[in-house]
Amino acid sequence: MATTTLQSLGRPLAMVTAAIFFTACTSDAPLAPDDQMVVSAQSAATRADRNAEEIRKIRRATARYHDLDAAIADGFVFLHGCETRPDEGPAGILYVHFGRLMDGVIDPSAPDALLYAPRRKGPPKLVGVELAVPYPLWTAPQPPRFLGAEFQR
């Protein structure tokens, strides 16, 4: 009787075993927890490397704009002086390059705007950049993203 039960289970058991082996070999098979942590860590490291490279691009592109006259010579125009925004707090002096702003492209090597902080003595200090895509130029229903940050409408 034991042999008959074993024989009747043999074929389905072999099919289940084969299915497990084939599933484990597919590219979309779930990963074991240790493998998931490795993949997650590698993804985070890759993202960090990409983010660092994008920041290096911004720094290279804006090095000359520590001199406000160089920014103006490259086409940046004064948009507004220091102001306090109700939802955001204080904002510095903003210079915008309208040609770049209206191209609809997010390019860290060509920022759309430069943010300066006033100083008591001397010219304003470059403290930030803005990358922007005007809402009418969005090409997807979701907001554009850069370095994981979602653009505001």
N, C-alpha and C positions, 0 to 999 in steps of 0.2 A: 504494500500500500504506500509506503514511503517513496518507493521508486516511481510509482504512477503520479503522485503529487509533485515530485521533483521534475518529472518529464513534462507535466502539464504547465509548470511554472517556467521551465527552461526557455521556451521561445519568447514569452513576454518579457522575462528578465533580461534576456540578451538584447531585445529591442530597446528597453529602457536604458541599459548600460551603453549601447551604441549611441542613443540620443544624447546622453550626458556627455560622452566623449566628443561628439560632433558639435554640440552647443558650446562646450568649453573652448573649442578651437575657433569659433567665429569672432570677428573683430568687434562685434557689439555685445559680446557676452559680458555679464557683470563681473567686475573685478573683486578679488578678495580684499578685505579691509586694508591689509598692508600695502597691496598694490595701489589701492585708491589713494592712500596717503602719499605714496611716492609720486604718482601722477599729479596729485594736487600740489605738492611741493615743487615739482618741476614746472607746472603751469604758473605758479606764483613767481618762481625765479625768472621764468621767461617774461612774464608781465613786468616785473621789476626792471629787467634789462631793457625792455622796450621803452618803459617810462623814462628810465635814465637817459636813454639815447634821445628821446624827444626833448627832454629838458636840456641836454647838451646842444641840440639844434637851436633851441630858443636862445640859449646863452650866446652861442656863436653869432646868431642873427642880430642880436640886440647889443652886442659889445660896443659898437660905435654909437649907439643911441644913449649912452651915458652922457654924451654931449648933446644937449637938446637942439643945438644948431644943426647937427648932423641929421637928426630926425626930421627937422623942418626942411632941410635941403633934400631929403629923400621923399618928401611929399606928405608928411604928417602935418595935420592942421589942428589948431586948438579947438576943442569941442566945448569944454567947460572947466572952470576952476574948481577948487575944493568945495564940496557940498556935503551935507548930511542927508542921507536917504532914510526915510522912515523905516523901511524893512531891512536895510543893509548896514546902516551906520554911516560913518564918514567915508567919503570917496575922495581920492586925490585929484590932481590935475590930469585931464585926459586929452591926449592927442590922437586923432584918428587918421588913418590912411584910407580914404574913401574908395580908391581903386581896388585895394585889397579886400576891404569890407564887402564890396558889392560883387566880388567874383564868386561868392558862394563856396569857397574852398577853405578847408581847415588845413593850414600849412604852418607848422611851428617855425619854419625857417623864414616866414614872411608874416609876422604878426599884424593883426588888423588895427590894433590900438596899443598905445603905450601909456602907462600910468606913472605919474611923477608925484613925489612928495615935496612940498615946499620946505625950504631951509631958511633959518634966520639970516644966515650969511651965505651968499653964493647962489648959483643957479639951482633949480629944482633937481632932485635926485630920482633917477629911474628906479622904481620899486616893483613894477609888474608889467605884464602884457595882457592883452585880451585877444582871444581868438573868438571870432563870432561869425555866424551865418544869419543874416536877416531872415526872419520867419518866412516871408514870401519866397525865399530862395531854397527852402528846405525841399529836398527831393524825395523824402520818405515820410510816412505818417508819424514815425517816432522822431523825437528830437535827436540831432547829431550828438555824438559823444567824443570826448577826448580825454585820455588818461583816466577813463572810468567815470568821468563827470558828465552828467547830462546837461546839455545846453538849455537855458531858460527860454521860454517862448517870448 
